[in-house]
Amino acid sequence: MRFILLYFTFTLILSGCSAPEQQKNVFPDGTPIPDWFFDNKKVDFETLGKQYVLTKNGVVNDSTIIQTQEIQQVIDLAAENGGGVIIVPEGTFQSGALFFKPNTHLHLTENGVLKGSDNIADYPKMPSRMEGQNLDYFPALVNAYGVDGFTISGKGKIDGNGLKYWKAFWQRREENPNCTNLEVSRPRLVFIQNSDNVQLQDVKLHNSGFWTSHYYKCNNVKILDLHIFAPHQPVKAPSSDAIDIDACSNVLIKGCYMAVNDDAIALKGGKGPRADEEPDNGANKNILIEDCNFGFCHSCLTCGSESIHNKNVLMRNCKVDRAKRLFWLKMRPDTPQKYEHMTLENIEGNAQNMIYIKPWTQFFDLKGRKEIPLSYAENITFKNIKLNCDVFFNVNITKNDKLSDFTFKNLNIETNNDNFNTGFIDGVVKENIVINGNKR
């Protein structure tokens, strides 16, 4: 932390900006960040109960066969005996959807791979949550419904084996450019629902067929030092979001690397003209993202397109390389939205766009509601940012979008488009802004 602060002090002085104030451990609305967010101790899997090594419990080390039933039997055995840790040893083990039970955990040893089947029949439909709605859908490879204290740990890999799903999606999109994401049957990699005190650490989450990791109605989630990847070439991995936070509170994302062919971190919560009234939906509150590296992605941090309320989101001390956008607000005209108290600070690197705020009209549907609901973005702050980008301020809103109380402080921007017209924002603070070497 000390090195990062000294670095930004030095670079901002060189750029003609004053040194940033000392970083404060408060959320954007001014409330203190609880100590829970600074306890980054890794879970020791050896303290989590009896260890159930796959190969010692009826699963063979053979990467060519699907062993869903055999692996699930190991999970069920651990649950029946009071819980324990399912150990993926060195080797590659293919499976369809797996369901972890209370008091069970997953640990992947180094060079251990849990690989998803590329046959969607191995993921039978069941009640689930996708794209801001509760529906019957294909489960993920790793699922945890109501598993408080669930952990995934180790230096191994969970591999979605997604190539077949990606090709099927692009084939369908070629046949029908207006097809929805849900039309092509694809599984996620990790789905955790209604579970508190969850921790994922150190593992590699690669090549998901759909969203990589999805957390729905969870509280106190720590995502530490993950390596999350899905390719954008030669075959794009469509909708391979790295982390989808969906109606959750208290989430720490720290030390992760994310490079995917969609949003890196997407805040979800619901969609539709009355989404804020539906009990299945909800807000995301108290999200801390720090010390992360972002590779290619459509956006490092996105609100939407299925999002109704996000509050107290702090992203800091991160590096960006080849992102299409640093920050994206999707203003969905068929959904009431409120994005408030969000701060991005101490960010460096490059992106095509730094700030991208525009209406999201794909699959627009008021479902009989006559008036378009209003959406709000307020108390949004950008400070201590050094970025090269094609477009700095790429914002286009409608009369139904209300932007207010934006702060821009200590920015050093190199850009091909230096437009910085903020006249449509109600309440703007600009301090120490340098664009292409010129103070603004």
C-alpha positions as CSV (number, residue, x, y, z in Angstrom):
1,M,0.0,0.0,0.0
2,R,2.8,2.4,0.9
3,F,4.5,1.8,-2.4
4,I,1.3,2.5,-4.4
5,L,0.6,5.7,-2.6
6,L,4.2,6.9,-3.1
7,Y,4.0,6.0,-6.8
8,F,0.9,8.0,-7.3
9,T,2.2,11.0,-5.4
10,F,5.3,11.0,-7.6
11,T,3.5,10.6,-10.9
12,L,0.9,13.2,-10.1
13,I,3.5,15.8,-9.2
14,L,5.3,15.1,-12.5
15,S,2.1,15.6,-14.4
16,G,1.4,18.9,-12.8
17,C,-1.3,17.7,-10.4
18,S,-1.0,18.0,-6.7
19,A,-0.3,15.0,-4.5
20,P,-3.4,13.0,-3.5
21,E,-4.6,13.1,0.0
22,Q,-4.0,10.1,2.2
23,Q,-6.3,7.2,1.3
24,K,-9.0,6.8,3.9
25,N,-10.6,3.5,4.9
26,V,-14.2,4.7,4.5
27,F,-16.9,3.7,2.0
28,P,-17.9,6.4,-0.5
29,D,-20.8,7.5,1.7
30,G,-18.4,8.3,4.6
31,T,-19.1,5.3,6.8
32,P,-16.1,3.4,8.1
33,I,-15.1,0.2,6.3
34,P,-15.6,-2.6,8.9
35,D,-12.5,-4.6,10.1
36,W,-13.9,-7.7,8.3
37,F,-12.7,-6.3,5.0
38,F,-9.1,-6.1,6.2
39,D,-8.9,-9.6,7.5
40,N,-7.4,-11.3,4.5
41,K,-6.2,-14.4,6.1
42,K,-6.4,-17.4,3.9
43,V,-8.5,-20.4,4.9
44,D,-6.4,-23.4,5.9
45,F,-8.2,-26.3,4.3
46,E,-6.6,-28.7,6.8
47,T,-8.8,-27.1,9.5
48,L,-12.0,-27.7,7.7
49,G,-12.6,-31.3,8.7
50,K,-12.0,-34.7,7.2
51,Q,-10.3,-34.8,3.8
52,Y,-12.0,-36.7,1.0
53,V,-9.5,-37.2,-1.8
54,L,-11.3,-38.1,-5.0
55,T,-9.0,-40.9,-6.0
56,K,-9.3,-42.5,-2.6
57,N,-13.1,-42.5,-2.8
58,G,-14.1,-44.2,-6.1
59,V,-13.0,-41.5,-8.6
60,V,-10.4,-42.6,-11.2
61,N,-7.6,-40.4,-12.5
62,D,-8.8,-40.5,-16.1
63,S,-9.4,-37.2,-18.0
64,T,-11.3,-38.9,-20.8
65,I,-14.4,-39.9,-18.9
66,I,-17.3,-38.0,-17.2
67,Q,-17.5,-38.8,-13.5
68,T,-20.3,-36.6,-12.2
69,Q,-22.1,-39.3,-10.2
70,E,-18.9,-40.6,-8.7
71,I,-17.7,-37.1,-7.6
72,Q,-21.2,-36.2,-6.3
73,Q,-21.2,-39.3,-4.2
74,V,-17.9,-38.1,-2.5
75,I,-19.6,-34.8,-1.7
76,D,-22.7,-36.6,-0.3
77,L,-20.5,-38.9,1.7
78,A,-18.7,-36.0,3.3
79,A,-22.0,-34.3,4.1
80,E,-23.5,-37.4,5.6
81,N,-20.5,-37.7,7.9
82,G,-20.7,-34.1,9.2
83,G,-18.8,-32.3,6.5
84,G,-15.3,-32.1,5.2
85,V,-13.1,-31.1,2.3
86,I,-13.4,-32.6,-1.2
87,I,-9.8,-32.8,-2.5
88,V,-9.1,-32.7,-6.3
89,P,-5.6,-34.3,-6.5
90,E,-3.1,-33.9,-9.3
91,G,-4.8,-34.9,-12.6
92,T,-7.8,-33.9,-14.6
93,F,-11.3,-35.0,-13.6
94,Q,-14.3,-34.3,-15.8
95,S,-17.7,-33.7,-14.5
96,G,-21.1,-32.2,-15.0
97,A,-23.0,-30.2,-12.4
98,L,-21.9,-30.8,-8.8
99,F,-23.8,-29.6,-5.7
100,F,-22.0,-28.9,-2.5
101,K,-23.8,-29.4,0.8
102,P,-23.6,-27.7,4.2
103,N,-20.2,-28.1,5.9
104,T,-18.5,-29.3,2.7
105,H,-15.7,-27.5,0.9
106,L,-13.6,-27.8,-2.3
107,H,-9.8,-27.8,-2.5
108,L,-7.9,-28.2,-5.7
109,T,-4.2,-29.2,-5.3
110,E,-1.6,-27.7,-7.6
111,N,-1.9,-29.4,-11.0
112,G,-5.4,-30.6,-10.0
113,V,-8.1,-29.8,-12.5
114,L,-11.9,-30.1,-12.2
115,K,-13.0,-29.9,-15.8
116,G,-16.5,-29.3,-17.0
117,S,-18.3,-31.6,-19.4
118,D,-19.0,-29.9,-22.8
119,N,-22.3,-31.9,-23.0
120,I,-25.2,-29.7,-21.7
121,A,-27.1,-32.9,-20.8
122,D,-24.7,-33.2,-17.8
123,Y,-26.2,-30.0,-16.4
124,P,-30.0,-30.8,-15.9
125,K,-32.2,-27.7,-15.6
126,M,-33.4,-26.7,-12.2
127,P,-34.5,-23.6,-10.3
128,S,-31.8,-21.0,-10.7
129,R,-31.0,-17.3,-11.3
130,M,-29.8,-15.8,-14.6
131,E,-29.8,-12.3,-16.1
132,G,-31.8,-10.7,-13.3
133,Q,-34.6,-13.2,-13.1
134,N,-35.3,-16.4,-11.2
135,L,-36.1,-19.2,-13.6
136,D,-35.3,-22.8,-14.5
137,Y,-31.9,-22.9,-16.0
138,F,-28.8,-25.0,-16.3
139,P,-26.7,-25.2,-13.1
140,A,-23.0,-24.4,-13.0
141,L,-20.2,-26.9,-12.8
142,V,-19.7,-26.0,-9.1
143,N,-22.9,-25.1,-7.2
144,A,-23.6,-24.2,-3.5
145,Y,-27.1,-23.4,-2.5
146,G,-27.4,-22.4,1.2
147,V,-23.9,-23.5,2.1
148,D,-22.8,-21.0,4.8
149,G,-19.0,-20.9,5.2
150,F,-18.4,-22.5,1.8
151,T,-14.8,-22.3,0.6
152,I,-12.9,-23.0,-2.6
153,S,-9.2,-23.1,-2.2
154,G,-5.9,-24.3,-3.6
155,K,-3.6,-23.7,-6.5
156,G,-5.5,-25.9,-9.0
157,K,-7.9,-25.0,-11.7
158,I,-11.7,-25.2,-12.4
159,D,-11.9,-25.3,-16.2
160,G,-15.2,-24.8,-18.0
161,N,-14.1,-26.5,-21.2
162,G,-16.2,-23.9,-23.0
163,L,-15.1,-24.1,-26.6
164,K,-18.1,-26.1,-27.8
165,Y,-20.5,-23.8,-26.1
166,W,-18.8,-20.7,-27.5
167,K,-19.0,-22.0,-31.0
168,A,-22.7,-22.9,-30.6
169,F,-23.4,-19.4,-29.4
170,W,-21.8,-17.7,-32.3
171,Q,-23.5,-20.0,-34.7
172,R,-26.8,-19.1,-33.2
173,R,-26.0,-15.4,-33.3
174,E,-25.1,-15.7,-37.0
175,E,-28.5,-17.4,-37.7
176,N,-30.4,-14.8,-35.6
177,P,-28.5,-11.6,-34.6
178,N,-31.3,-10.8,-32.1
179,C,-31.1,-14.1,-30.2
180,T,-30.8,-13.7,-26.4
181,N,-28.0,-15.1,-24.3
182,L,-30.3,-17.7,-22.8
183,E,-31.2,-19.2,-26.1
184,V,-28.0,-21.1,-26.3
185,S,-27.7,-23.7,-23.6
186,R,-24.5,-23.0,-21.6
187,P,-23.4,-23.6,-18.0
188,R,-21.7,-21.2,-15.7
189,L,-18.5,-22.2,-13.8
190,V,-19.4,-21.4,-10.2
191,F,-22.8,-20.4,-8.8
192,I,-23.3,-19.7,-5.1
193,Q,-26.7,-18.7,-3.8
194,N,-28.1,-17.8,-0.3
195,S,-24.8,-18.5,1.3
196,D,-23.0,-16.3,3.9
197,N,-19.3,-16.2,4.9
198,V,-18.1,-17.5,1.6
199,Q,-14.4,-17.5,0.6
200,L,-12.7,-18.3,-2.7
201,Q,-8.9,-18.1,-2.8
202,D,-6.0,-18.8,-5.1
203,V,-7.7,-21.0,-7.6
204,K,-7.8,-20.5,-11.4
205,L,-11.3,-20.2,-13.0
206,H,-10.8,-20.6,-16.7
207,N,-12.8,-21.1,-19.9
208,S,-16.3,-20.8,-18.6
209,G,-19.2,-21.6,-21.0
210,F,-21.2,-18.7,-19.6
211,W,-20.6,-16.4,-16.6
212,T,-17.5,-17.5,-14.7
213,S,-18.6,-16.9,-11.1
214,H,-22.0,-15.8,-9.9
215,Y,-23.0,-14.9,-6.3
216,Y,-26.7,-14.4,-5.6
217,K,-28.1,-13.2,-2.3
218,C,-25.0,-13.8,-0.4
219,N,-23.5,-11.9,2.5
220,N,-19.8,-11.6,3.5
221,V,-18.0,-12.9,0.4
222,K,-14.3,-12.8,0.1
223,I,-12.7,-13.4,-3.4
224,L,-9.0,-13.4,-2.9
225,D,-6.1,-13.8,-5.5
226,L,-8.1,-15.6,-8.1
227,H,-6.9,-15.9,-11.7
228,I,-10.0,-15.6,-13.9
229,F,-9.6,-16.1,-17.7
230,A,-11.7,-16.7,-20.8
231,P,-10.4,-15.9,-24.3
232,H,-11.4,-13.1,-26.6
233,Q,-9.5,-14.7,-29.5
234,P,-9.4,-16.7,-31.7
235,V,-12.9,-17.8,-30.5
236,K,-14.6,-15.3,-28.2
237,A,-16.0,-16.7,-25.0
238,P,-19.4,-14.9,-25.0
239,S,-20.8,-13.6,-21.7
240,S,-17.9,-14.9,-19.7
241,D,-18.1,-12.3,-16.9
242,A,-15.4,-12.9,-14.3
243,I,-17.5,-12.0,-11.2
244,D,-21.2,-11.3,-11.1
245,I,-22.5,-9.8,-7.8
246,D,-26.2,-10.2,-7.6
247,A,-28.2,-8.7,-4.6
248,C,-25.3,-9.2,-2.2
249,S,-23.9,-7.3,0.8
250,N,-20.3,-7.1,2.0
251,V,-18.1,-8.3,-0.8
252,L,-14.3,-8.1,-0.9
253,I,-12.5,-8.7,-4.3
254,K,-8.8,-8.5,-3.7
255,G,-5.6,-9.4,-5.6
256,C,-7.4,-11.0,-8.5
257,Y,-6.5,-11.1,-12.2
258,M,-9.4,-10.9,-14.6
259,A,-9.3,-11.1,-18.4
260,V,-12.6,-12.3,-20.0
261,N,-14.6,-11.6,-23.1
262,D,-17.3,-9.6,-21.2
263,D,-17.4,-7.6,-18.0
264,A,-14.8,-8.3,-15.4
265,I,-16.9,-7.3,-12.4
266,A,-20.7,-6.8,-13.1
267,L,-23.1,-5.7,-10.4
268,K,-26.5,-7.3,-11.0
269,G,-29.7,-7.4,-9.0
270,G,-32.8,-7.5,-11.3
271,K,-34.4,-6.1,-14.4
272,G,-37.9,-5.0,-15.5
273,P,-40.2,-2.0,-15.0
274,R,-41.1,-3.1,-11.5
275,A,-37.9,-4.9,-10.6
276,D,-37.4,-2.9,-7.4
277,E,-40.7,-4.3,-6.1
278,E,-39.9,-8.0,-6.6
279,P,-38.6,-9.9,-3.6
280,D,-36.3,-12.0,-5.8
281,N,-34.3,-8.9,-6.6
282,G,-32.1,-6.7,-4.4
283,A,-29.4,-4.2,-4.0
284,N,-25.6,-4.6,-3.8
285,K,-24.1,-2.8,-0.9
286,N,-20.6,-2.4,0.5
287,I,-18.4,-3.7,-2.3
288,L,-14.6,-3.3,-1.9
289,I,-12.4,-4.0,-5.0
290,E,-8.7,-3.5,-4.5
291,D,-5.2,-4.5,-5.7
292,C,-6.6,-6.2,-8.8
293,N,-5.2,-6.4,-12.3
294,F,-7.6,-6.3,-15.3
295,G,-6.6,-7.6,-18.7
296,F,-8.9,-7.6,-21.8
297,C,-12.5,-7.2,-20.8
298,H,-15.5,-5.2,-21.9
299,S,-15.4,-3.2,-18.7
300,C,-13.5,-3.5,-15.4
301,L,-16.5,-2.4,-13.4
302,T,-20.1,-2.4,-14.7
303,C,-23.5,-1.5,-13.2
304,G,-26.1,-3.4,-15.2
305,S,-27.6,-4.4,-17.4
306,E,-29.7,-6.2,-14.8
307,S,-29.2,-3.9,-11.8
308,I,-31.6,-1.9,-9.7
309,H,-29.5,-0.4,-6.8
310,N,-25.8,-0.3,-6.1
311,K,-24.5,1.6,-3.0
312,N,-21.0,2.0,-1.5
313,V,-18.8,0.5,-4.2
314,L,-15.1,1.3,-3.8
315,M,-12.5,0.2,-6.4
316,R,-8.9,1.2,-5.6
317,N,-5.3,0.5,-6.2
318,C,-5.8,-1.4,-9.5
319,K,-4.1,-1.7,-12.8
320,V,-5.8,-1.9,-16.2
321,D,-4.5,-3.2,-19.5
322,R,-6.5,-3.4,-22.8
323,A,-9.9,-3.0,-21.2
324,K,-12.6,-1.6,-23.5
325,R,-14.0,0.5,-20.6
326,L,-12.8,1.3,-17.1
327,F,-16.2,2.2,-15.7
328,W,-19.6,1.5,-17.4
329,L,-23.0,2.5,-16.2
330,K,-25.7,0.8,-18.2
331,M,-28.8,3.0,-17.9
332,R,-31.6,0.6,-18.7
333,P,-34.8,2.5,-19.7
334,D,-37.2,-0.3,-18.9
335,T,-35.8,-0.7,-15.3
336,P,-35.7,1.7,-12.3
337,Q,-32.1,2.1,-11.3
338,K,-30.1,3.9,-8.7
339,Y,-26.3,3.9,-8.6
340,E,-25.0,5.8,-5.7
341,H,-21.8,6.4,-3.7
342,M,-19.3,4.8,-6.0
343,T,-15.6,5.7,-6.0
344,L,-12.7,4.7,-8.3
345,E,-9.3,5.8,-7.0
346,N,-5.6,5.1,-7.5
347,I,-6.0,3.4,-10.9
348,E,-3.4,3.3,-13.7
349,G,-3.1,1.8,-17.1
350,N,-4.9,1.9,-20.4
351,A,-8.5,1.4,-21.7
352,Q,-10.5,2.3,-24.8
353,N,-12.9,4.4,-22.7
354,M,-12.5,5.6,-19.2
355,I,-16.1,6.6,-18.3
356,Y,-18.9,5.1,-20.4
357,I,-22.5,6.0,-19.5
358,K,-25.2,5.3,-22.1
359,P,-28.7,3.8,-22.3
360,W,-28.9,0.0,-22.5
361,T,-31.8,-0.7,-24.9
362,Q,-31.2,-4.4,-25.8
363,F,-34.4,-6.4,-25.3
364,F,-36.2,-3.3,-24.1
365,D,-39.6,-4.3,-22.6
366,L,-41.9,-2.2,-20.4
367,K,-44.2,-5.1,-19.9
368,G,-47.3,-3.0,-20.1
369,R,-46.0,-0.1,-17.9
370,K,-46.9,3.1,-19.7
371,E,-44.2,5.5,-18.3
372,I,-40.5,4.9,-18.5
373,P,-39.0,4.7,-15.0
374,L,-36.3,7.1,-14.0
375,S,-32.8,6.0,-13.3
376,Y,-30.3,7.8,-11.1
377,A,-26.5,7.9,-10.8
378,E,-25.3,10.2,-7.9
379,N,-22.2,10.7,-5.7
380,I,-19.8,9.2,-8.2
381,T,-16.1,9.9,-7.7
382,F,-13.0,9.4,-9.8
383,K,-9.7,10.4,-8.2
384,N,-6.0,9.7,-8.5
385,I,-6.2,8.1,-11.9
386,K,-3.5,8.0,-14.6
387,L,-4.9,6.5,-17.8
388,N,-4.3,6.3,-21.5
389,C,-7.5,6.0,-23.4
390,D,-9.1,6.5,-26.8
391,V,-12.1,8.3,-25.3
392,F,-12.1,9.9,-21.8
393,F,-15.7,10.9,-21.2
394,N,-18.1,8.9,-23.3
395,V,-21.5,9.8,-21.9
396,N,-24.8,10.1,-23.7
397,I,-28.0,10.0,-21.6
398,T,-31.7,10.6,-22.0
399,K,-34.3,12.7,-20.1
400,N,-35.0,9.6,-18.0
401,D,-31.5,9.5,-16.6
402,K,-30.5,11.8,-13.8
403,L,-26.8,12.3,-13.0
404,S,-25.7,14.3,-10.0
405,D,-22.8,15.0,-7.7
406,F,-19.9,13.7,-9.8
407,T,-16.3,14.4,-8.5
408,F,-13.2,14.4,-10.7
409,K,-10.0,14.9,-8.8
410,N,-6.3,14.4,-9.5
411,L,-6.7,12.9,-13.0
412,N,-3.8,12.6,-15.5
413,I,-5.4,11.5,-18.8
414,E,-3.9,10.9,-22.3
415,T,-6.7,10.5,-24.8
416,N,-7.5,10.8,-28.5
417,N,-10.8,12.5,-27.6
418,D,-10.6,15.1,-24.8
419,N,-14.3,16.0,-24.6
420,F,-15.2,16.7,-21.0
421,N,-18.6,18.3,-21.3
422,T,-20.4,17.7,-18.0
423,G,-23.1,20.4,-18.3
424,F,-25.9,17.8,-18.0
425,I,-24.7,16.6,-14.6
426,D,-26.2,18.4,-11.6
427,G,-23.3,19.2,-9.4
428,V,-19.8,18.6,-10.6
429,V,-16.5,19.1,-8.8
430,K,-13.3,19.2,-10.9
431,E,-9.9,19.5,-9.2
432,N,-6.4,19.0,-10.7
433,I,-7.5,17.6,-14.0
434,V,-4.7,17.2,-16.7
435,I,-5.8,16.0,-20.1
436,N,-3.1,15.6,-22.8
437,G,-0.8,17.7,-20.7
438,N,-3.2,20.6,-20.3
439,K,-5.0,21.6,-17.1
440,R,-8.8,21.6,-17.4
